[in-house]
């Protein structure tokens, strides 16, 4: 290439090195983003599991309470 550009060769070298650095770091940054998204989705699924378990515990408490009330009221009806 002829030296007809008015840009200093040090500037073009710096830009070229910066471009190479960015291209070289792109796969690592993509994997880091993937790992971050995967861990976030795993955390959300665990939160959903805990929420579902708490909701089922509340329902089971209500069912047990009603069942005990019905069992205890059987003796009152028989007498």
CNS distance restraints for C-alpha pairs under 8 A (distance, minus, plus):
assign (resid   7 and name CA) (resid  11 and name CA) 6.98 0.50 0.50
assign (resid   7 and name CA) (resid  12 and name CA) 7.23 0.50 0.50
assign (resid   8 and name CA) (resid  12 and name CA) 6.74 0.50 0.50
assign (resid   9 and name CA) (resid  13 and name CA) 6.09 0.50 0.50
assign (resid  10 and name CA) (resid  14 and name CA) 6.13 0.50 0.50
assign (resid  11 and name CA) (resid  15 and name CA) 6.22 0.50 0.50
assign (resid  12 and name CA) (resid  16 and name CA) 6.04 0.50 0.50
assign (resid  13 and name CA) (resid  17 and name CA) 6.09 0.50 0.50
assign (resid  14 and name CA) (resid  18 and name CA) 6.11 0.50 0.50
assign (resid  15 and name CA) (resid  19 and name CA) 6.18 0.50 0.50
assign (resid  16 and name CA) (resid  20 and name CA) 6.23 0.50 0.50
assign (resid  17 and name CA) (resid  21 and name CA) 6.10 0.50 0.50
assign (resid  18 and name CA) (resid  22 and name CA) 6.21 0.50 0.50
assign (resid  19 and name CA) (resid  23 and name CA) 6.19 0.50 0.50
assign (resid  20 and name CA) (resid  24 and name CA) 6.00 0.50 0.50
assign (resid  21 and name CA) (resid  25 and name CA) 6.15 0.50 0.50
assign (resid  22 and name CA) (resid  26 and name CA) 6.20 0.50 0.50
assign (resid  23 and name CA) (resid  27 and name CA) 7.98 0.50 0.50
assign (resid  25 and name CA) (resid  29 and name CA) 6.31 0.50 0.50
assign (resid  26 and name CA) (resid  30 and name CA) 6.08 0.50 0.50
assign (resid  27 and name CA) (resid  31 and name CA) 6.18 0.50 0.50
assign (resid  28 and name CA) (resid  32 and name CA) 6.16 0.50 0.50
assign (resid  29 and name CA) (resid  33 and name CA) 6.17 0.50 0.50
assign (resid  30 and name CA) (resid  34 and name CA) 6.19 0.50 0.50
assign (resid  31 and name CA) (resid  35 and name CA) 6.12 0.50 0.50
assign (resid  32 and name CA) (resid  36 and name CA) 6.15 0.50 0.50
assign (resid  33 and name CA) (resid  37 and name CA) 6.18 0.50 0.50
assign (resid  34 and name CA) (resid  38 and name CA) 6.08 0.50 0.50
assign (resid  35 and name CA) (resid  39 and name CA) 6.10 0.50 0.50
assign (resid  36 and name CA) (resid  40 and name CA) 6.13 0.50 0.50
assign (resid  37 and name CA) (resid  41 and name CA) 6.18 0.50 0.50
assign (resid  38 and name CA) (resid  42 and name CA) 6.19 0.50 0.50
assign (resid  39 and name CA) (resid  43 and name CA) 6.14 0.50 0.50
assign (resid  40 and name CA) (resid  44 and name CA) 6.24 0.50 0.50
assign (resid  41 and name CA) (resid  45 and name CA) 6.20 0.50 0.50
assign (resid  42 and name CA) (resid  46 and name CA) 6.32 0.50 0.50
assign (resid  43 and name CA) (resid  47 and name CA) 6.23 0.50 0.50
assign (resid  44 and name CA) (resid  48 and name CA) 6.17 0.50 0.50
assign (resid  45 and name CA) (resid  49 and name CA) 6.19 0.50 0.50
assign (resid  46 and name CA) (resid  50 and name CA) 6.24 0.50 0.50
assign (resid  47 and name CA) (resid  51 and name CA) 6.17 0.50 0.50
assign (resid  48 and name CA) (resid  52 and name CA) 6.13 0.50 0.50
assign (resid  49 and name CA) (resid  53 and name CA) 6.18 0.50 0.50
assign (resid  50 and name CA) (resid  54 and name CA) 6.18 0.50 0.50
assign (resid  51 and name CA) (resid  55 and name CA) 6.22 0.50 0.50
assign (resid  52 and name CA) (resid  56 and name CA) 6.20 0.50 0.50
assign (resid  53 and name CA) (resid  57 and name CA) 6.15 0.50 0.50
assign (resid  54 and name CA) (resid  58 and name CA) 6.32 0.50 0.50
assign (resid  55 and name CA) (resid  59 and name CA) 6.35 0.50 0.50
assign (resid  56 and name CA) (resid  60 and name CA) 6.04 0.50 0.50
assign (resid  57 and name CA) (resid  61 and name CA) 6.13 0.50 0.50
assign (resid  58 and name CA) (resid  62 and name CA) 6.41 0.50 0.50
assign (resid  59 and name CA) (resid  63 and name CA) 6.22 0.50 0.50
assign (resid  60 and name CA) (resid  64 and name CA) 6.01 0.50 0.50
assign (resid  61 and name CA) (resid  65 and name CA) 6.07 0.50 0.50
assign (resid  62 and name CA) (resid  66 and name CA) 6.21 0.50 0.50
assign (resid  63 and name CA) (resid  67 and name CA) 6.05 0.50 0.50
assign (resid  64 and name CA) (resid  68 and name CA) 6.05 0.50 0.50
assign (resid  65 and name CA) (resid  69 and name CA) 6.22 0.50 0.50
assign (resid  66 and name CA) (resid  70 and name CA) 6.19 0.50 0.50
assign (resid  67 and name CA) (resid  71 and name CA) 6.14 0.50 0.50
assign (resid  68 and name CA) (resid  72 and name CA) 6.07 0.50 0.50
assign (resid  69 and name CA) (resid  73 and name CA) 6.10 0.50 0.50
assign (resid  70 and name CA) (resid  74 and name CA) 6.42 0.50 0.50
assign (resid  71 and name CA) (resid  75 and name CA) 7.72 0.50 0.50
assign (resid  72 and name CA) (resid  76 and name CA) 7.50 0.50 0.50
assign (resid  73 and name CA) (resid  77 and name CA) 6.55 0.50 0.50
assign (resid  74 and name CA) (resid  78 and name CA) 6.45 0.50 0.50
assign (resid  75 and name CA) (resid  79 and name CA) 6.50 0.50 0.50
